[in-house]
Structures are given as structure tokens and as C-alpha cells.
Amino acid sequence: MKIFLSLLIFLIAVIPISAQHSEWGQPKVISFPRLDLLSLDNQGFIFIADLEGNLYQYNKEGLRVNNFSPHRQGSLTQLEAAWTVNIFTFSADLQEYRVLDRFINPVAENRIPMQFITLAKAATLGNNSIIWVYDEADLNIKQLDYRQNRVIQSQPLNLILDRSSLDVKDIREYQNMLFLNIEDEGVYILDNQANFLQQIPKNLNQKLSFWKNSLLSIEEGNLILTNFQNSKQDSFSIPEGITADQVSINAYAVIFYGKEKVWIYPKGESPLSEK
């Protein structure tokens, strides 16, 4: 009888863990103290920035293959690697942006031109050699042509979103639309001429991250995919035993990360294998 009870207790303890492993597969883990930002490209590479603005490139197995250190050290506000050709970084502290190639060699870097933009709070790379910049000084969304170093369009955000606090935490161009995460209000979506399209009333506590037509978030231990076309939501329990508060997805992996670690789960072995 004692043997039977011991076996029963053992099975109760082990089955949930085994089920969790079989659902998500076994992750590769990157230990990265002082992790600040993370972004994925479409080739399976992972790009991580530390608190000083140094950039590190990892392959899909979690092995470091390259790194880049800027001449002027400063934390980054934005890191984007999802573009086919370029990687984009922006530092609000330094008021500088940088465009790098796939081997993280700089191809364009400069300070934000203060004669056009007084205080750049957020920036994102756009199509056709432009950078979207939110200028907190005059509350305008501006398109900066970084090749010609001039502003080609400026739209007053206080008129576009007339009832908003305009406390912009993050911006990102995706699928030819501009997404703005505004504190305590949610995510606003504008078209490529900065006209308002819709609002997603979701308090997002991570950097804007997308997979296909969905906005990604972690909420109360669940990975949430919110379709920004029809507002449909899909929910998945995140793996047990990890302390991640942010998530990114590409065709190869579902990647959870926090301030010190990155967990790489093969997408084909995860609950999102059909997504």
C-alpha cells in the first residue's frame, strides 16, 4: 500500500511537468545579464542590446555569432531587425539613430537634426529610407528622410488623437501602418500618412511585437495574440518555470525573455506550430 501511494504521489508530481515539456519542447537558453532590448530578423537570427547600447547577434541555436559596439555608449530606445535588409536602432538619450546591414555594420548613423526635431522621444524605421519620429516638443509625428537628412512630412498628433494624453511609450511601422503604444490608453493604429485607423484598448507593458496579423503580449501567465484586423484573441499558457515578461516570434521560434535570460522554443514543437 505504501509503495502504491508513493508511486501515485510521484506520478501526480511528474505528469504536469512532462505535459508542459511536451507542449512547448525543450528550450535553448541564453544567459544575458543587463538585457535591454531584443529583436528578431526573418532568417532566424536574434539581436540583443545591453544597457550600454552594445549589440549582439545570436543564431537560432542561441550561439553568439557577432557583436557591435558604438563609439558613443548609451541605452537604446528602439531595436528593429525584422526588416529584410536593415537593422535599426535609436537612442532617445543620445538623440541618435543608426541603420546597420545584416552583418551589423553601420550604413547610416547620425544625430537627430535639431533644426527639424527638437526632442525625439520615439522612432521607428519606415519604408523608402524614412524614419518616423515622435517629437515631444511640438507633439508632431514626423517623417525624416535619413538619406537627405530632412523632414518630409509632419502631422500634429494632438489633432489626430485629440483626447489622448500623448504619453507615447513606443512606435513601430508594420505592414505599412504606424502603431503607437500610449500609456494607459492602448495601441493606436495610423495609416502611412498618419491618419487614424483604430485603437486597441490594451495596456501593453512590453515593446511592440508582431506575428503575422497579431499583436503579441504576455498577460497573467498567458501569451496573447490579438488580431489587429478583427480583434480576435488567441491565448496560450506560457511555459512553466520561466520568468519572462516579453515575447517575440518568427518562423523558427517563439522567444520569451526577461532582464537576464532568453528562452528559445522551436516554433514547430510549440502550441503555435500552426500559427
N, C-alpha and C positions, 0 to 999 in steps of 0.2 A: 504493500500500500504506500509506504514511504517513497519507494522508487517511482511508483506511478505519479504521485504528487510532485515529486522533484522534476520528472520529465514534463509534466503539464506546465509547471511554472517556467521551465526553460523554453518551451515552445511559445508560451504567451509572450515572453520577453523577446524572442528572436524573430517571430513572424512579422511584426510591423517593420522592423529594420530591414529584413530581407525584401519585403514588398516595396519599401521605399527605394532600395538599391535597384530592384528590377524595373521600377517605373522610370527612373532617371539615368540609370547606368552609373558607372564609376567615373568621377571627375578627375581631370588633371588640375593641379593646384599650383598657382603662382603666389609665392610669398613676396609681398611688396610693401614694406613699411612706408608710411607717408604717401600713400597713393592719393592722388588728387582727381585726375580725370582719366577716362578710358573711352576709346572709340575703336570700331571695327571697320576694316575695308571689305570689299567684295571678293577678295582672294583668300580669306581665312586668317589674315594677319590681325594681331591685336596691338594697339598702340596705347601706351600708358604714360601719363605725365606725372611727375612728382611735384612736390610743393614749391620747388625752385624753378619749374618750367623745363626741366630736362625731359627728353622724350625717348622712350624705349619701345622697340618693336619686337614682338614675340610671334612665333609661328603657331599653328593650330594645336601643336602638341605642348605648348606652354614653354618652349625653349627660346631664350633671347637670341636674336639674330642681328640686331643693330641698335644704335643709340645716337642721339644728337643732343649737344649742349649749346644753348645760345650764348652769345657774347655777354649779353645783359641778362642776369638772372632775375626772375620774377614769376610769381604764380600765374597760371593761365586761367582765363575765364572761359575759354572755348577751345575744344579739340574736336576736329571733324576729319574722319578718314574714309567716310563712305563714298566720297566722290571717286569716279573711275580713275582719274589721273592724279589729282592733287590731294594733299593733306593741308588743313587749315588750322592755324592757332591764333588766338587773340588774348592779349593781357590787358585788362582794364587798369591794373596798377601801373603798368608801363606805358599805356596808351600806344601799344604796338601790335601789329599783325604780321603774320608770316605765312606764305604759301610754299609748301615743300613738295618735291616729287615723291614717287613711290619708294624711293630709297632714302627718304628723309633728308635729302639735300635741298637747301633753300633755293627757290627760283624767284621769289619776290618777298621782300621784307622792308617794312617802313614804319615810321610813326604815323599815327592818325593825323591828317593835315588839320591843324588847329584853326586855320583860316576859314575852314568849312564846317568843322565839327569841334565843338568846344569841349564836351565831356562825353566820350563814348562809354556807355555802360555795358552794352551787349553788342555782339557782332556775329554774323554767320556768312559763310561763303554762298554766293548765288551763281546762277548761270551767266555766261558771257562776260567773264572777268569782272564781276561786280561783287561787292561786299555790302550786305545790309548792315546798317549801323543804327542803333538807337542812341540818339543824342539827348542825354538827360537835361542838358542846359536849356534847350528850347522845345523839348518833348516831341521832336520830329523823328520819323523813320526816314533814313537817308540811304540812297544807293551810291556807293563810292566805286568809281571805276579805278581799280588799283593799278592798271597799266598806264593810264593817263593822269592818275592822282588828282581826280576832280569829282565833285558830286554831280551826278546827272539827274537826280530826282530827289525831292524832299516832300514828305507828307506829314502834316500835323497830327500826331497820334491822339491828341486830346479832342480833336474833331471827329476822328474815326471811331474812337471809343469814348464817347462823351460822358459816360457815367463811371468810368474806371479810375482807380487810384493811380494807374500808370506806373505801379511799382514792378517794373519788368525784371524778372529773375533770369530769364533765358529766352533766346530766339533761335530759330532754325528754319532754313529753307528745305522743303521736302516736297517732292512731286509737284514742283513749280508753284508751291504755296508757301506762305510765311506763317510759321507757328510762333506764338508768343505766350510764354508762361508768366502770368501775373499773380503776384502774391494774394492769396485768399480769394481769388476770383475764378481761377481756372485757366484753360488754354484757349486763346483766341486764334482763329484762322483767317488770314487775309489772302487775297489773290496776289499775283505777281506785280500788280500796280498799287498794292497796299489798300485795296478796298475790302471792307469787312464781309466775311462769308458766314461764319458761325462761331459759337462759343461752346466749349466742352466744360461743363461745371465740375471740374475735378481738381482738387488741391494736390498738385504734383510736387513731391518732395525730392525728385531726382532730376538729372539733366534730361532734356527732351530726347527720347529714344523711340525708334520706329521699327516695325517689321511689316513689310507689305503695306496694307491699308490700316494698320493698327498702331495706336499709341500705347507704349508699354509703361507699366508701373507695378510696384510692389506694395500691396495693401494688406495689412493684418495677416501676414504669412502666406499670401497668395500672389501669384503672378497674374496680372490682369492685362488682357489685350482689349483695348477699346477701339472699335472700328470707327474712324472719324468720318466715314461716308454715311453710315446708317445707325450709328450709336450703339450697335450690338456689342455686348461684352462677353468674353470667354475668360474663365477663371481656372487656374491650376495651382494646386498646393506646391509650394517650393520645397526643395529637398530638405530633409531634417538635418539638424546639426550644423548648418551654415549660418553665418551672421551677416548676410548680405542685405544692403538696403537699396541697391541699384541693379539694373539688368540691361543687357544688350543681346541682340540676336542677329545672326547671319545665317547663310545657307548651311554652314557647317556645325554651328554650336549655339547653345544657349549659355550665356556667360553671366554669372552673378558675381558681384563684387562689393567690397566694403572699403574700409580705410587701410587695411593691411593685407588682404588676400583676394585672389581671383579664383573662382571655381569654373572650370570649363567642362560643360556636359555635351557630349556628342548629340547633335540635334536629332539624328536618325534613331537614337535609342531613348529619346525623351518623350514625354506626353505630347510634345509639339511636332512630332515626326511628320504629321500630315498637314501641318500649317504652312 
